[in-house]
Amino acid sequence: MIYIKKIFSTVKEESPILYWIVITLLISAIGCIIGLLVDDRTLMGVNVWIKPLKFSISGSIYILTVGYLMTLYPFSKRKKNILNNINSWTLLLEIGIIIYQASRGVQSHYNQSSLFDGLLFAAMGILIGINVLIMVLFIFETIRLKLKTTASVQWAILLGWIIIVIGSWIGGQMISQFSHNVGVADGGAGLPLVNWSTVGGDLRIAHFFGLHGIQIIPLFALWLSKKWNTKSRNQIIAVTVFGLLYATWIGFTFYQAKQGMALIKL
């Protein structure tokens, strides 16, 4: 809890706008929970507020992560502000579209039922595309610069950026086929909350783990650096092994989904 408070306070000091966008998304998540309790409308078998709830939580975590990691890069204040603003505003707009479409009781993704819906879906694609370009920029900058952290944590951050780009590519695979399920139609039986299909392949699983590699791998490196007092080289090797295992897990869930197999079949 102390570390979480430190992250929030650091981000608030470095980028107040980004901080308040994170708070806005967390408030929207609370609003979606209220929506779940008072609105019984469903879309493709699940409550209409489930999707915006997931995206509000996930988006706030990602924006907060970027805001905190930005403090480790030796960028100018101007460059940090530009990147933080682009990252936070584009994701706020995308999630805003998801919330708006949920309020209408219609799909946000893959929705081509009208010109208006198609334009909103295209806008979401552009906003995400901008964020992917920023991710690629961070890969090059992490290789090029010395971050304000240990070598093992910097290496973990680099692996995290690489994996999140792979996770974004998996998202592109879903867009290319205009669905997230394989072998069965979207919707139907799924795991609680995440709604990952329990009857067919679901690319959202690999997509999820890919997108959250930027948190999981650096957190592992940070934990390791505090628990294992050893040479930097040994910590880098351990982080590499963990990163490869994590990437293998993503590859497995992606392959399994493409074969039309559920991760957990009920």
N, C-alpha and C positions, 0 to 999 in steps of 0.2 A: 504493500500500500504506500510506503514511503517513497519507493521508486516511481510509482505512478504519479504521485503528487509532485515529485521533482520534475518529471517529464512535462506535466501540464504547466507548471510554473515557468519552466525554461522556454517552452513554446510560446506561452503568453507574453513573455518578455521579449523574445526574438521577433515574433510575428503575431501581433494582436488580432489582425484580420483572420489569419488562418486559425488561430485559437477559437475565435467566436464562431467560425464556420463549423468547427468540430463540435462546439456546444450546441449549435443550431441543429446539427444532424442527430446528436444524442437526444435533444428535445423532440425531434421528429420521430425518433424511435419510440419514445414514450407515448407520443400521439398515436403511433401505429398499434401499440399494445392496447391502448384505449379503444381504438377502432376494432381490434379483434374481439373485445368484450361486448361492444354495442352494435356491431355491424355483422350480420350473418350471411352477407353475400359471398358467393364463392366463384372462383374462376379456375377452370381446368381442375376441379376437385379440391381446391384449397381456398381458404379465406383470402379475400382480395388484399388484405393488409399484411400477409405473411411476407410477400416479396419486398415491399418497401421497408419493412422492418429489418430484413436481412441486409439489404443494401445500405440502409442508414447506419447500422452498426458496423458493417464491414468498411464502408466509406469513411466513417469517422476514425476508425482504427488506422486505416491507410494514410489519411491526411495527417493525423497526429504523428505517425511514424516518419513521414517525409519531413514534417516540420522539425522533429527532433534530430533526425539524421543530418538535416541541413546545417545544424549548429556545429557538426564535426568537420565540415568542409571549409577550407580556407578561401571561401568566396568573398567577394566584396559585398557590402550591405545591399547595394543596388541589385546585384545578381541574385542574392538570396530572396529579396522581396519580389523580384519578377517571377522566379521559379515557384515560390510559395503561393503567390497570387494565382498564377496559371493553374497550378495543381489543385488548389482548394476551390476556386470558382468553377472550373470545368466540371469537377466531380459534384459540386453542389447543384449545378444546373442539370447534370445527368440524373441525379437522384431525385431532383425536383420533378423531372419529367415522369419518372417511375411512380412517384407519389401521386402526381396529377392523374396519370392513366389509371392507377388503382382506384382513385376516388370516383372515376367514371365507370369502373367495373370492366375495363378492357385491358388487353395485353399491352405491355410496353415494348417488349422484345418481339421481333419477327412479325410485327403487326403491319400488314399492308391492306387492311380492309377498307381504308379510305385514303385520299390524298393527304389529309391532315395527319392521320396516324402514321403514314409512311414517312412524312417529313419529320415527325418527332423521332421516329426510329433512326432515320438517317442522321439527325442532329446528335443523337446519343452516340452513334458510331464515330462521328467527327470528334466529339468531346473525348471519347476514350482514346482515339487515335493520337490526339495531342498528348495525352498522358503517357502513352507508350513511347512516344518520341522523347519525352523527358526521362523515362526509365533508361532508354538507350544512352542518352546523354550522361546519366549517372554512372553507367557502366564504364564509359571512357574516362570520366572524371575520377572515378575511384581507382582506375589503373594508373592514371597520370599523376595524381596528387598524393601527398602524405596527409592522411586524416588525423584529427586530434584524438587518437585512440591507439590501442595496441595493434601490433601487426596482425595478430590472429583475429581480432574483431574486425579490422579493415578487410581482411580476406573473407570473413563471413559476410560482411556487407556486400562485397563484390559478388559472391555466390548468390546472395539473396536477390540482387538486381538481375542477374542472369536468369535465375529461376522464375522471377516474376514476369520477365519478358516471355519466357516459354509458356507460363500460365496464360498470358494475354494472347499468345498464338493459339492456344487451345480454345480460348473464347472466340477467336476468328474462325476456327473450325465449326463452332456451333452456328455462327452467323452464316457461313457458307452453305450449310445444309438447312438453315432456317428452323432449327430445332436443337434441343439439347439431348434428347433421348435417341437411342439407336436400337432398332429392332421393334420398338413399340412407339405409339404416338405419345407426344408430350402430355403430361398429366397422369392421372391414374394413381395407383398405390405407391406410396413413398414413405421414407423415414420421417419421423416427427420433425417439425420446424424446417429442416433443410429440404425436405421433400425429395431427396434423391430416390430415384426409382428403385423399387424392390422387385420389379418384374422384367426389367430390360436394362440395357446399357445407358449410362448417364454421364455425359462429358463434364457436367458441372462439378463432379468430384475431383477430377484432376485439375480442373480450372481453379477450384477453391484452394487446394493445397499449393498450387503454383503461385497464386496471388499472395498467400500468406507466408511464403518462404522468406520474404524480406523482414518479417518479424521473428520467425521461428529460428532460423539459422544464426542471426546475430545474437539472439537471446541465449542460445546454446553456447556460443563462443564466450559471451559475457559471464555466464554461469561457470563455465569451465575455467576461465581465467581466475575466478575467485576461489574455486574449489581445488584446483590442481596447480601447485606451485612447481613449475617445471620450465624448461627452456622454451623460448618462443617458437622454435622449430617444431617441437613436439606438440604444442597447442595447435599450430597451423595444420599439422598432419591429422590430428584428431578432428579438427573442424572440417577438413577436406573429406575424411571418411564419413562424417555425419552428413555433410552436404551431398555426397554421392549416394548414400543410402536414402536420403530424402528425395533426391531426384529419381532414384530407382523406383521408389514408391509411387511417385507421380506417373512415371512411365508405365508402371504396372496398372494403375487405375485407368490410365488413358487407353492402354491396349485392351483391357478387360471391357471397357465401355464400347470400344469400336467393334468388339466381337458380339455386342448385344447382350452382355452378361451383367447382371446386377452385382454391386459390391456386396450387399447383404440381401439374399433372396428370402422373402417371407411368403 
